[in-house]
Amino acid sequence: MTRIKKGTTLHKKRKNVLRDAKGFRWGRKNKFKAAKEALMKAWSYTYRDRKAKKREMRKLWNIAINTACRKNGTNYREFIYNLKRKNVELDRKVLSTLAKERPETFKKIVEMVKE
């Protein structure tokens, strides 16, 4: 069997890792082992924070809806309960956008749900 030295594949792997670590500080940008460890950590944070971003956005939508509801004489809990009871299928993202950009429309929704 012939001997395979992996020169080109190893060089390509190192080049790709160092390219991805570009912009890191100190030796983590140009030392292969440090760069590989830093990338593994960075990618795990990236994965984690993609999930956290969704949670954060939902919290912000809830806060925006709550403030708009309070301006219109109700609170978030009652508003969401009444929405479900009346079978209004608007999600929190849409309600938040309405509350911020079109308060008069949001006010009509609140009045409709209160009845």
N, CA, C and O atoms as a MOPAC input file, in Angstrom:
PM7 MOZYME 1SCF
protein

 N      0.83300 1    -1.17800 1     0.00000 1
 C      0.00000 1     0.00000 1     0.00000 1
 C      0.88200 1     1.24700 1     0.00000 1
 O      1.95800 1     1.26600 1     0.59800 1
 N      0.41200 1     2.27300 1    -0.67300 1
 C      1.20800 1     3.49500 1    -0.74600 1
 C      0.95300 1     4.37300 1     0.46900 1
 O     -0.09400 1     4.30300 1     1.11400 1
 N      1.93700 1     5.19000 1     0.75100 1
 C      1.86400 1     6.07200 1     1.91100 1
 C      1.21200 1     7.39600 1     1.51900 1
 O      1.57500 1     8.00900 1     0.51500 1
 N      0.24200 1     7.82500 1     2.33100 1
 C     -0.43100 1     9.10200 1     2.07800 1
 C     -0.04600 1    10.05500 1     3.20300 1
 O     -0.22600 1     9.74700 1     4.38200 1
 N      0.48700 1    11.22100 1     2.82400 1
 C      1.02100 1    12.13300 1     3.83900 1
 C      0.03400 1    13.22000 1     4.27800 1
 O      0.29600 1    13.90900 1     5.26400 1
 N     -1.06800 1    13.39100 1     3.59000 1
 C     -2.10400 1    14.36000 1     3.94600 1
 C     -1.62500 1    15.82000 1     3.92900 1
 O     -2.19700 1    16.66300 1     4.62000 1
 N     -0.61200 1    16.11500 1     3.16700 1
 C     -0.07400 1    17.47600 1     3.15400 1
 C     -1.08300 1    18.49500 1     2.68200 1
 O     -1.28400 1    19.51200 1     3.34500 1
 N     -1.72900 1    18.24600 1     1.54500 1
 C     -2.64000 1    19.25200 1     0.98600 1
 C     -3.90600 1    19.36800 1     1.81300 1
 O     -4.39800 1    20.47700 1     2.02400 1
 N     -4.45000 1    18.24600 1     2.29000 1
 C     -5.68800 1    18.32600 1     3.07400 1
 C     -5.44600 1    18.99600 1     4.42000 1
 O     -6.27600 1    19.77400 1     4.89000 1
 N     -4.31100 1    18.69400 1     5.03700 1
 C     -4.00000 1    19.31300 1     6.32100 1
 C     -3.79200 1    20.81600 1     6.16000 1
 O     -4.24400 1    21.61100 1     6.98400 1
 N     -3.10000 1    21.19200 1     5.08400 1
 C     -2.87900 1    22.61900 1     4.82000 1
 C     -4.21700 1    23.33400 1     4.60400 1
 O     -4.43600 1    24.43200 1     5.11300 1
 N     -5.10600 1    22.69100 1     3.83900 1
 C     -6.41700 1    23.29100 1     3.57400 1
 C     -7.22100 1    23.43700 1     4.86600 1
 O     -7.87300 1    24.45900 1     5.07900 1
 N     -7.17600 1    22.42300 1     5.72500 1
 C     -7.90800 1    22.45500 1     6.98500 1
 C     -7.39300 1    23.59700 1     7.86700 1
 O     -8.17800 1    24.35100 1     8.44000 1
 N     -6.06500 1    23.71400 1     7.96800 1
 C     -5.47600 1    24.79400 1     8.77300 1
 C     -5.85700 1    26.15400 1     8.21700 1
 O     -6.19800 1    27.07100 1     8.96400 1
 N     -5.79600 1    26.27400 1     6.89000 1
 C     -6.11700 1    27.55600 1     6.25000 1
 C     -7.56800 1    27.95300 1     6.52600 1
 O     -7.85200 1    29.11900 1     6.79900 1
 N     -8.48800 1    26.97900 1     6.45500 1
 C     -9.89800 1    27.28300 1     6.69100 1
 C    -10.15400 1    27.67300 1     8.14500 1
 O    -10.92800 1    28.59200 1     8.41500 1
 N     -9.51000 1    26.98200 1     9.07600 1
 C     -9.68300 1    27.31000 1    10.49600 1
 C     -9.14600 1    28.70500 1    10.77600 1
 O     -9.80600 1    29.49900 1    11.44700 1
 N     -7.96000 1    29.01200 1    10.27100 1
 C     -7.37700 1    30.33300 1    10.51000 1
 C     -8.18000 1    31.43800 1     9.80600 1
 O     -8.25000 1    32.56600 1    10.29300 1
 N     -8.78200 1    31.10700 1     8.66400 1
 C     -9.63600 1    32.09100 1     7.99800 1
 C    -10.86100 1    32.40200 1     8.86500 1
 O    -11.25900 1    33.56100 1     8.98200 1
 N    -11.45900 1    31.37100 1     9.47200 1
 C    -12.62100 1    31.57900 1    10.32100 1
 C    -12.27600 1    32.31800 1    11.60500 1
 O    -13.12600 1    32.99700 1    12.18200 1
 N    -11.01100 1    32.18700 1    12.06100 1
 C    -10.58900 1    32.83300 1    13.30800 1
 C    -10.05500 1    34.24100 1    13.06700 1
 O     -9.54800 1    34.87700 1    13.99100 1
 N    -10.16300 1    34.72100 1    11.86200 1
 C     -9.68200 1    36.05600 1    11.54000 1
 C    -10.44400 1    37.08700 1    12.36900 1
 O    -11.67300 1    37.05300 1    12.42700 1
 N     -9.72800 1    37.98800 1    13.00100 1
 C    -10.35400 1    38.99900 1    13.82500 1
 C    -10.32000 1    38.66700 1    15.30800 1
 O    -10.62700 1    39.52600 1    16.13400 1
 N     -9.95400 1    37.44000 1    15.66400 1
 C     -9.80300 1    37.09500 1    17.06700 1
 C     -8.56600 1    37.78200 1    17.62200 1
 O     -7.71400 1    38.23700 1    16.85900 1
 N     -8.46100 1    37.86000 1    18.93000 1
 C     -7.34400 1    38.56900 1    19.54100 1
 C     -6.21300 1    37.61900 1    19.89900 1
 O     -6.40800 1    36.41800 1    20.08800 1
 N     -5.03500 1    38.19600 1    19.98400 1
 C     -3.80900 1    37.53400 1    20.42800 1
 C     -3.50000 1    36.31000 1    19.57600 1
 O     -3.64900 1    36.36400 1    18.35600 1
 N     -3.07900 1    35.22200 1    20.17800 1
 C     -2.64600 1    34.06500 1    19.39600 1
 C     -3.78700 1    33.25800 1    18.82600 1
 O     -3.57200 1    32.33700 1    18.03800 1
 N     -5.00400 1    33.59900 1    19.22200 1
 C     -6.14100 1    32.81500 1    18.76300 1
 C     -6.45600 1    33.06700 1    17.29500 1
 O     -7.28600 1    32.36700 1    16.71600 1
 N     -5.81000 1    34.05100 1    16.68700 1
 C     -6.05300 1    34.31900 1    15.27100 1
 C     -5.03000 1    33.64800 1    14.35700 1
 O     -5.29500 1    33.47400 1    13.16800 1
 N     -3.86400 1    33.26800 1    14.89000 1
 C     -2.84500 1    32.73600 1    13.98500 1
 C     -2.17500 1    31.45100 1    14.46600 1
 O     -1.32300 1    30.91000 1    13.76000 1
 N     -2.52500 1    30.96200 1    15.61600 1
 C     -2.01000 1    29.67400 1    16.08800 1
 C     -3.13700 1    28.65400 1    15.93100 1
 O     -4.22900 1    28.83400 1    16.47000 1
 N     -2.86000 1    27.59300 1    15.19500 1
 C     -3.90800 1    26.66500 1    14.79200 1
 C     -4.65300 1    26.07600 1    15.97600 1
 O     -5.88400 1    26.08300 1    15.99000 1
 N     -3.93800 1    25.56900 1    16.96700 1
 C     -4.59600 1    24.90600 1    18.08600 1
 C     -5.47300 1    25.88900 1    18.87200 1
 O     -6.61600 1    25.57900 1    19.20900 1
 N     -4.93200 1    27.06500 1    19.15400 1
 C     -5.69100 1    28.07600 1    19.89200 1
 C     -6.89400 1    28.55600 1    19.07000 1
 O     -7.97500 1    28.79600 1    19.60700 1
 N     -6.68000 1    28.68700 1    17.76800 1
 C     -7.76400 1    29.14000 1    16.89600 1
 C     -8.88000 1    28.10100 1    16.85000 1
 O    -10.06100 1    28.44900 1    16.86600 1
 N     -8.50400 1    26.83300 1    16.79400 1
 C     -9.50300 1    25.76600 1    16.73500 1
 C    -10.33800 1    25.73000 1    18.02000 1
 O    -11.55800 1    25.57500 1    17.97100 1
 N     -9.66900 1    25.87500 1    19.16800 1
 C    -10.39300 1    25.89100 1    20.44700 1
 C    -11.31400 1    27.10300 1    20.54300 1
 O    -12.45100 1    26.99600 1    21.00200 1
 N    -10.81100 1    28.25100 1    20.10800 1
 C    -11.62200 1    29.47700 1    20.16400 1
 C    -12.84000 1    29.36400 1    19.25300 1
 O    -13.92900 1    29.82100 1    19.60100 1
 N    -12.65400 1    28.75300 1    18.08800 1
 C    -13.77400 1    28.58900 1    17.16300 1
 C    -14.82300 1    27.63500 1    17.70800 1
 O    -16.02200 1    27.86900 1    17.55200 1
 N    -14.37800 1    26.55900 1    18.34800 1
 C    -15.33700 1    25.61600 1    18.92300 1
 C    -16.20100 1    26.32800 1    19.97100 1
 O    -17.41500 1    26.13000 1    20.02900 1
 N    -15.56000 1    27.15100 1    20.78600 1
 C    -16.29400 1    27.89800 1    21.80800 1
 C    -17.22500 1    28.93300 1    21.15800 1
 O    -18.37900 1    29.08900 1    21.55700 1
 N    -16.70000 1    29.62900 1    20.15500 1
 C    -17.49900 1    30.65700 1    19.48200 1
 C    -18.71800 1    30.04400 1    18.80300 1
 O    -19.80900 1    30.61100 1    18.85300 1
 N    -18.53700 1    28.90100 1    18.17500 1
 C    -19.65600 1    28.26100 1    17.48900 1
 C    -20.69000 1    27.73800 1    18.48100 1
 O    -21.88700 1    27.74200 1    18.19400 1
 N    -20.22700 1    27.28700 1    19.65200 1
 C    -21.21100 1    26.83500 1    20.65100 1
 C    -22.00100 1    28.02800 1    21.18500 1
 O    -23.20400 1    27.91800 1    21.42300 1
 N    -21.33100 1    29.16900 1    21.37500 1
 C    -22.04400 1    30.38200 1    21.78500 1
 C    -23.03700 1    30.81000 1    20.70400 1
 O    -24.15400 1    31.22900 1    21.00800 1
 N    -22.62700 1    30.70200 1    19.45800 1
 C    -23.49400 1    31.09500 1    18.35300 1
 C    -24.75500 1    30.25400 1    18.34300 1
 O    -25.85700 1    30.77700 1    18.17600 1
 N    -24.59300 1    28.94700 1    18.52200 1
 C    -25.74000 1    28.04300 1    18.54200 1
 C    -26.66100 1    28.39400 1    19.70800 1
 O    -27.87800 1    28.49200 1    19.54700 1
 N    -26.06700 1    28.57900 1    20.87800 1
 C    -26.84700 1    28.90400 1    22.07700 1
 C    -27.61000 1    30.22200 1    21.90700 1
 O    -28.78300 1    30.32500 1    22.26400 1
 N    -26.92700 1    31.21500 1    21.35900 1
 C    -27.51900 1    32.54000 1    21.28900 1
 C    -28.54000 1    32.68700 1    20.17600 1
 O    -29.35800 1    33.60700 1    20.20800 1
 N    -28.50800 1    31.79500 1    19.18900 1
 C    -29.60000 1    31.80300 1    18.21200 1
 C    -30.90800 1    31.43900 1    18.90100 1
 O    -31.96500 1    31.96700 1    18.55700 1
 N    -30.83400 1    30.53800 1    19.87500 1
 C    -32.03400 1    30.17000 1    20.63800 1
 C    -32.41300 1    31.30200 1    21.59400 1
 O    -33.59200 1    31.62800 1    21.73500 1
 N    -31.42300 1    31.89500 1    22.24400 1
 C    -31.68600 1    32.95800 1    23.22000 1
 C    -32.28500 1    34.19100 1    22.54100 1
 O    -33.09800 1    34.90100 1    23.13300 1
 N    -31.87800 1    34.43700 1    21.30200 1
 C    -32.38100 1    35.59000 1    20.56500 1
 C    -33.89700 1    35.51000 1    20.40900 1
 O    -34.59100 1    36.52000 1    20.52200 1
 N    -34.40500 1    34.31700 1    20.15100 1
 C    -35.84600 1    34.12800 1    20.00000 1
 C    -36.56500 1    34.43200 1    21.31300 1
 O    -37.63000 1    35.04900 1    21.31800 1
 N    -35.97300 1    33.99200 1    22.42800 1
 C    -36.57000 1    34.27800 1    23.74500 1
 C    -36.58200 1    35.76800 1    24.01900 1
 O    -37.58000 1    36.31600 1    24.48600 1
 N    -35.45800 1    36.42500 1    23.72600 1
 C    -35.35200 1    37.86700 1    23.98400 1
 C    -36.37000 1    38.65500 1    23.16000 1
 O    -36.99200 1    39.59200 1    23.66200 1
 N    -36.53500 1    38.27000 1    21.89900 1
 C    -37.48200 1    38.98100 1    21.05600 1
 C    -38.91100 1    38.81100 1    21.58000 1
 O    -39.69300 1    39.76100 1    21.58200 1
 N    -39.24300 1    37.60600 1    22.02100 1
 C    -40.59200 1    37.38400 1    22.55700 1
 C    -40.81600 1    38.22500 1    23.80800 1
 O    -41.90400 1    38.76600 1    24.00400 1
 N    -39.78400 1    38.34000 1    24.66300 1
 C    -39.90200 1    39.18700 1    25.85400 1
 C    -40.16300 1    40.64200 1    25.46200 1
 O    -41.00800 1    41.31000 1    26.05800 1
 N    -39.43200 1    41.12600 1    24.45900 1
 C    -39.60400 1    42.51200 1    24.02400 1
 C    -40.99700 1    42.74700 1    23.43900 1
 O    -41.61000 1    43.78900 1    23.67100 1
 N    -41.48900 1    41.76000 1    22.67200 1
 C    -42.84600 1    41.89200 1    22.13200 1
 C    -43.86400 1    41.96800 1    23.25700 1
 O    -44.78400 1    42.78500 1    23.22000 1
 N    -43.69000 1    41.10300 1    24.26600 1
 C    -44.62800 1    41.10000 1    25.39300 1
 C    -44.62100 1    42.43400 1    26.12000 1
 O    -45.67200 1    42.93400 1    26.52000 1
 N    -43.44300 1    43.00900 1    26.29200 1
 C    -43.33500 1    44.30500 1    26.97900 1
 C    -44.04300 1    45.38900 1    26.17200 1
 O    -44.76200 1    46.21500 1    26.73400 1
 N    -43.84000 1    45.38700 1    24.84900 1
 C    -44.48100 1    46.39900 1    23.99800 1
 C    -46.00200 1    46.25700 1    24.03100 1
 O    -46.72500 1    47.25200 1    24.08300 1
 N    -46.47400 1    45.02000 1    24.00000 1
 C    -47.92300 1    44.78300 1    24.04800 1
 C    -48.48100 1    45.23400 1    25.39800 1
 O    -49.54000 1    45.85800 1    25.46100 1
 N    -47.77100 1    44.91800 1    26.46200 1
 C    -48.22300 1    45.28000 1    27.80300 1
 C    -48.33200 1    46.79000 1    27.96600 1
 O    -49.32400 1    47.28200 1    28.50300 1
 N    -47.32800 1    47.53000 1    27.50900 1
 C    -47.38300 1    48.99400 1    27.64900 1
 C    -48.54300 1    49.57100 1    26.83700 1
 O    -49.23300 1    50.48300 1    27.29200 1
 N    -48.75300 1    49.03300 1    25.63200 1
 C    -49.86100 1    49.53100 1    24.81100 1
 C    -51.20500 1    49.17400 1    25.44200 1
 O    -52.14800 1    49.96400 1    25.39700 1
 N    -51.28800 1    47.97600 1    26.03300 1
 C    -52.53900 1    47.57500 1    26.69600 1
 C    -52.83900 1    48.48400 1    27.87400 1
 O    -53.98200 1    48.90000 1    28.06400 1
 N    -51.83800 1    48.79100 1    28.65400 1
 C    -52.04200 1    49.64300 1    29.83500 1
 C    -52.49100 1    51.04400 1    29.43200 1
 O    -53.27500 1    51.68100 1    30.13600 1
 N    -51.98600 1    51.51800 1    28.28900 1
 C    -52.44000 1    52.82400 1    27.79900 1
 C    -53.91700 1    52.78200 1    27.41500 1
 O    -54.60900 1    53.79900 1    27.45400 1
 N    -54.39000 1    51.58700 1    27.04300 1
 C    -55.77500 1    51.43600 1    26.61200 1
 C    -56.67700 1    50.84400 1    27.69000 1
 O    -57.78000 1    50.38900 1    27.38600 1
 N    -56.23200 1    50.84200 1    28.92800 1
 C    -57.10000 1    50.49100 1    30.04100 1
 C    -57.23700 1    49.02300 1    30.36500 1
 O    -58.22900 1    48.63100 1    30.97900 1
 N    -56.30700 1    48.21500 1    29.99000 1
 C    -56.31800 1    46.80000 1    30.36300 1
 C    -54.88000 1    46.38200 1    30.64800 1
 O    -53.97200 1    47.21100 1    30.59900 1
 N    -54.66800 1    45.11100 1    30.94100 1
 C    -53.28300 1    44.65700 1    31.09200 1
 C    -53.02800 1    43.47800 1    30.16600 1
 O    -53.94500 1    42.94600 1    29.54200 1
 N    -51.78400 1    43.08800 1    30.09300 1
 C    -51.34300 1    42.06200 1    29.14400 1
 C    -52.08100 1    40.74600 1    29.36000 1
 O    -52.56200 1    40.13300 1    28.40800 1
 N    -52.16900 1    40.31900 1    30.60900 1
 C    -52.76000 1    39.01500 1    30.92200 1
 C    -54.21100 1    38.94300 1    30.45400 1
 O    -54.60600 1    37.98200 1    29.79400 1
 N    -54.99300 1    39.94500 1    30.79200 1
 C    -56.40000 1    39.96200 1    30.39100 1
 C    -56.54700 1    40.06500 1    28.87700 1
 O    -57.41200 1    39.42500 1    28.28000 1
 N    -55.68600 1    40.88300 1    28.26500 1
 C    -55.74000 1    41.07800 1    26.81100 1
 C    -55.49100 1    39.76500 1    26.07300 1
 O    -56.25000 1    39.41200 1    25.17100 1
 N    -54.44200 1    39.04400 1    26.44400 1
 C    -54.10900 1    37.77900 1    25.78300 1
 C    -55.20500 1    36.73800 1    26.04200 1
 O    -55.57000 1    35.98000 1    25.14400 1
 N    -55.72200 1    36.70600 1    27.26500 1
 C    -56.80000 1    35.77000 1    27.59300 1
 C    -58.02300 1    36.03000 1    26.71900 1
 O    -58.61600 1    35.09900 1    26.17500 1
 N    -58.39300 1    37.29900 1    26.59100 1
 C    -59.55900 1    37.64800 1    25.77700 1
 C    -59.32300 1    37.38600 1    24.29200 1
 O    -60.24600 1    37.00500 1    23.57100 1
 N    -58.08900 1    37.59100 1    23.83500 1
 C    -57.76300 1    37.27500 1    22.43700 1
 C    -58.01400 1    35.80000 1    22.15500 1
 O    -58.62800 1    35.44500 1    21.14900 1
 N    -57.53500 1    34.94900 1    23.05100 1
 C    -57.71500 1    33.50700 1    22.87100 1
 C    -59.19300 1    33.13400 1    22.94700 1
 O    -59.66200 1    32.28700 1    22.18700 1
 N    -59.92100 1    33.76300 1    23.86000 1
 C    -61.34000 1    33.46600 1    24.02000 1
 C    -62.14700 1    33.86600 1    22.78400 1
 O    -63.10100 1    33.18300 1    22.41500 1
 N    -61.76200 1    34.97200 1    22.14800 1
 C    -62.46200 1    35.45400 1    20.94600 1
 C    -61.93000 1    34.82200 1    19.65900 1
 O    -62.39600 1    35.15400 1    18.56900 1
 N    -60.95900 1    33.91500 1    19.77700 1
 C    -60.33000 1    33.23300 1    18.62700 1
 C    -59.68900 1    34.20500 1    17.63500 1
 O    -59.78500 1    34.01700 1    16.42200 1
 N    -59.04100 1    35.23400 1    18.15300 1
 C    -58.27700 1    36.15900 1    17.31400 1
 C    -56.88000 1    35.57500 1    17.18700 1
 O    -56.17900 1    35.40100 1    18.18300 1
 N    -56.48100 1    35.27500 1    15.95800 1
 C    -55.20400 1    34.59100 1    15.75700 1
 C    -54.13600 1    35.56100 1    15.25200 1
 O    -53.64200 1    35.43000 1    14.13200 1
 N    -53.79300 1    36.52200 1    16.08300 1
 C    -52.67800 1    37.42000 1    15.80900 1
 C    -51.55800 1    37.04400 1    16.76300 1
 O    -51.77500 1    36.92700 1    17.96900 1
 N    -50.36200 1    36.85300 1    16.22400 1
 C    -49.26000 1    36.48300 1    17.11400 1
 C    -48.66500 1    37.72700 1    17.76900 1
 O    -48.99900 1    38.85700 1    17.41300 1
 N    -47.79000 1    37.49500 1    18.71800 1
 C    -47.24400 1    38.58600 1    19.52300 1
 C    -46.39200 1    39.54300 1    18.70200 1
 O    -46.34700 1    40.73900 1    18.98800 1
 N    -45.72000 1    39.02300 1    17.69100 1
 C    -44.89500 1    39.88600 1    16.84400 1
 C    -45.77200 1    40.90800 1    16.12000 1
 O    -45.43900 1    42.09200 1    16.07700 1
 N    -46.86900 1    40.46100 1    15.56300 1
 C    -47.78500 1    41.35200 1    14.84400 1
 C    -48.41500 1    42.35100 1    15.81300 1
 O    -48.49900 1    43.54400 1    15.51800 1
 N    -48.85800 1    41.85500 1    16.97200 1
 C    -49.47200 1    42.74600 1    17.96400 1
 C    -48.48700 1    43.81800 1    18.42300 1
 O    -48.86000 1    44.97700 1    18.60000 1
 N    -47.23000 1    43.42700 1    18.61400 1
 C    -46.21500 1    44.38300 1    19.04000 1
 C    -45.97800 1    45.44600 1    17.97500 1
 O    -45.85500 1    46.63200 1    18.28300 1
 N    -45.91600 1    45.00900 1    16.72200 1
 C    -45.72500 1    45.96000 1    15.62400 1
 C    -46.90200 1    46.93100 1    15.53100 1
 O    -46.72200 1    48.13400 1    15.33900 1
 N    -48.09700 1    46.38700 1    15.66900 1
 C    -49.27900 1    47.25900 1    15.65700 1
 C    -49.24100 1    48.25400 1    16.81400 1
 O    -49.56700 1    49.42900 1    16.64500 1
 N    -48.84300 1    47.77800 1    17.97700 1
 C    -48.80500 1    48.64600 1    19.15500 1
 C    -47.81500 1    49.79000 1    18.96500 1
 O    -48.06000 1    50.90800 1    19.42000 1
 N    -46.70500 1    49.51500 1    18.29900 1
 C    -45.68300 1    50.55100 1    18.10900 1
 C    -46.00400 1    51.47600 1    16.93900 1
 O    -45.91200 1    52.69800 1    17.06300 1
 N    -46.38300 1    50.88800 1    15.80000 1
 C    -46.49200 1    51.67400 1    14.57200 1
 C    -47.90500 1    52.18400 1    14.28400 1
 O    -48.07200 1    53.23400 1    13.66500 1
 N    -48.91700 1    51.44400 1    14.73000 1
 C    -50.30000 1    51.84200 1    14.48000 1
 C    -51.11700 1    51.73000 1    15.76700 1
 O    -51.91300 1    50.80300 1    15.92000 1
 N    -50.92300 1    52.66900 1    16.68700 1
 C    -51.62100 1    52.58200 1    17.97000 1
 C    -53.14700 1    52.66800 1    17.85600 1
 O    -53.86200 1    52.09600 1    18.67900 1
 N    -53.65100 1    53.38400 1    16.83500 1
 C    -55.10500 1    53.48400 1    16.68700 1
 C    -55.71300 1    52.13000 1    16.29900 1
 O    -56.80100 1    51.78300 1    16.75900 1
 N    -55.01900 1    51.37800 1    15.46400 1
 C    -55.48400 1    50.03500 1    15.10300 1
 C    -55.44000 1    49.11200 1    16.31600 1
 O    -56.35600 1    48.32300 1    16.55000 1
 N    -54.36200 1    49.22500 1    17.07800 1
 C    -54.22800 1    48.39900 1    18.28000 1
 C    -55.34300 1    48.73100 1    19.27400 1
 O    -55.87700 1    47.84300 1    19.93900 1
 N    -55.68300 1    50.00500 1    19.36700 1
 C    -56.75200 1    50.42100 1    20.27300 1
 C    -58.07900 1    49.79600 1    19.86500 1
 O    -58.86500 1    49.39600 1    20.72400 1
 N    -58.33900 1    49.70700 1    18.54900 1
 C    -59.57000 1    49.07400 1    18.06400 1
 C    -59.59000 1    47.58800 1    18.41200 1
 O    -60.63500 1    47.04400 1    18.76800 1
 N    -58.44200 1    46.94000 1    18.31000 1
 C    -58.35700 1    45.51700 1    18.66700 1
 C    -58.65300 1    45.33800 1    20.15200 1
 O    -59.38400 1    44.42500 1    20.53700 1
 N    -58.09200 1    46.19900 1    20.97600 1
 C    -58.31900 1    46.10700 1    22.42400 1
 C    -59.81200 1    46.30200 1    22.73600 1
 O    -60.38100 1    45.57000 1    23.54500 1
 N    -60.42900 1    47.27700 1    22.10000 1
 C    -61.85100 1    47.52800 1    22.34000 1
 C    -62.73100 1    46.35700 1    21.86800 1
 O    -63.71800 1    45.99900 1    22.51200 1
 N    -62.34200 1    45.77300 1    20.72400 1
 C    -63.09700 1    44.63500 1    20.20700 1
 C    -62.99100 1    43.44000 1    21.15200 1
 O    -63.96500 1    42.71700 1    21.36600 1
 N    -61.81500 1    43.24400 1    21.70600 1
 C    -61.57500 1    42.09900 1    22.59000 1
 C    -62.23900 1    42.31600 1    23.94600 1
 O    -62.68000 1    41.35400 1    24.57400 1
 N    -62.31700 1    43.54500 1    24.40000 1
 C    -62.92700 1    43.82900 1    25.70800 1
 C    -64.40700 1    43.48200 1    25.75400 1
 O    -64.91100 1    43.08200 1    26.80300 1
 N    -65.11200 1    43.62600 1    24.63900 1
 C    -66.56400 1    43.42600 1    24.59900 1
 C    -66.97000 1    42.01900 1    24.97700 1
 O    -68.16000 1    41.70100 1    24.98900 1

